[in-house]
């Protein structure tokens, strides 16, 4: 079976086989499709998803590792602007997520990742905050009132989040629409920050 259809596009059957192998965590089948049939490791289906999207969504660490080792583009955005990292994060697959971040993976939609960061800070979800920041969500991002994630964490008095955000480089002198820095916010709300 030829990997291409003749017009330069990958054979849809080969792409489907690669994606099924990634969903099944079948590294032998992944290798066979890539090597034996000559398909690009970054081949996309009609929705723009790579086999890494599929492996990440399923939490298949072994398949994801093989695909990354073989050189898959970890930052391909699908038709919904989601990367494989978005899929791993959505599924709560921390090991796959960590591997993708270490391979240079980023979230696909920065506006959505900023909204997720602010929601995670408000909910006190430190692991999600860590994932979002370490995958490229900017700590300089602000909400409608020009508050940073650090402003929100300080207002909550969430010391582990405050410590994490400061360690990751959150600006201590960022000023919101009310003229407050994060420390000023703490003083105004009576939060104890350490």
N, C-alpha and C positions, 0 to 999 in steps of 0.2 A: 504494500500500500504506500502511495506517495504522500508525503506530509503536506504538500501544497496542492491546490486545486488547478494550477496552471495559470491563474491570473495573479499569482503572488500571495493570495490569501491562504492561510492554513486550512488544511482539510478539517471540516467541521467534526467529522467522526473522530479524528485523532485528538482534537481539542476536547471533545466530550469524554473520550477515554482517559485523557490526562486529568481532567477535572474529577471524574469518577474515582480514579486511583488516589487522588489527593483527599477526596471525601472519605475513602475507605482506609486511609493511612497505609496504602500499599506501595512501599518504596520500590519493590521489584517492578511493578507495573508502571510506576512513574519513570523509572530508568529505561524501561523498554520503549515507552512512547517517545521519550526525549532522544535516547541514543539510537535505538533500533529503527525508529520511524522518522528520525531527523526533525522532530518538532521543536520549535523554540520553547525554552523553559518559561518564557514570558508570553506565550500565545494566549490570546484573549478570546472569550466567547462573544456572541453578538451583543451582550450587555456590558462588555468591557472588563469582565472579571478574569483574573488569572487563576491558575491552580493554587497560588498562595492565598488568594481571597478565600477559596473553598476550604483549604486546610486550616486557615486561621479561624474561619467561622465555626468549623467543627472541633477546633481545639486539638488538631492532630500535630503534635510536636515533631514526631519523626518525619512526617511528610514535609512540614514547613522547613525543618533543618536541611533536608535534602534539596529542596527547591532553592533555598538561600545559598547553599553550598554550590549549586549548579549555576548560580548567577541570575536568578529571577530579579526583575526590577521590583523592589519592595514598595515603590511609591506610585505604582499605576493606580489611577483613579477610574472607577467604573462609571457607569451611566448615572449613578446617584452621587458622584464625587466621593465615594468611599474607597479608602485604601484597605489593604489587608490588615493593617494595624487597627483601623476602625472596627473591622469584623472581629478581631481578637478581643478588643476592649468591650464590644457589645456583648460578646458571649462570656466575658469574665474569665478568659483563658490566659492567666497571668504569665505562665511560662512561655507560651507562644508570643504573647505581647512583648515580653522582655527580649526575646530573641530577635524579633522584628525591629525593635528600637535599637538594639545593639548593631543591627545590620544597616542602620540609617533610616529606618522607617519613620514616617511622619503621618499625622492625621490628614484626612483628605480635605475637609471643609473647615477652614480656620474659624469662621463665624460660629459654626456648630460646636467646635471644640472649646471656644471661649465661653459659650453659653453653658456647656457641660461643666467647665471649670467653676464658674460662678455657682451653679447648682450644687456641685460637689462640696464647695467650700461652705455654702449655706447649710448643707446637710451634715457637715462634719465628716465627710467621706475622704479620709486621708489617702487610702490606697488609690482611689480614682484620681485625686488631685496629683499624686505622684506620677501616675501613668500619663496624665495629660500634659503635665509640665515637662516631663522627660521625653515626651514625643513631640515637643516643639510648640506647645501652646504658650503664647507669650504672656509673661507676668506683667508686661506693660499694658496689657489690654484693660479696657475700662468698661463699666456699664453706663447706662444712660445718665447717671449722676457723676460720671467721671471717677467713680470709685474703682480701685484695684481689688484684686482678690485679697490682698493683705488688709485693706480697709474692712472688708466683710469679715474676715477671720478675726480681726481685732475686735470688731463690734460684738462678735459672738463670745470672745474671750477663750477661743480654742487654741490653747498653748501648743499642742503638737503641730497643728496646721500653721500657726504663726512661725514656729521655729523652722518648719520645712520651707515655707515661702521665703523667709529671710535667708536661709542657707542657699536657696536656689537663685538668689539675687533680686528679690522683690525690692522695689524702690521704697525706702523709708520716708523719702521727702515728697512723694507724689501727693498732689493736692486735688481734692474733689471739688465739686461745684459749691460746696458749703465752706470752702477755704480750709478744710481740715486735712492734715496728714494722718496716716494710720495711728500715730501716737496721740494726736489731737482727738481722733475718734475715740480712742480708749479712754481718754480723760473725760470726754463728753458723755460717754455711755456708762462710765464707771467700771469698765472691764479691767480686770487685773491681768497684765500681760507678762508677769514674771518678777 
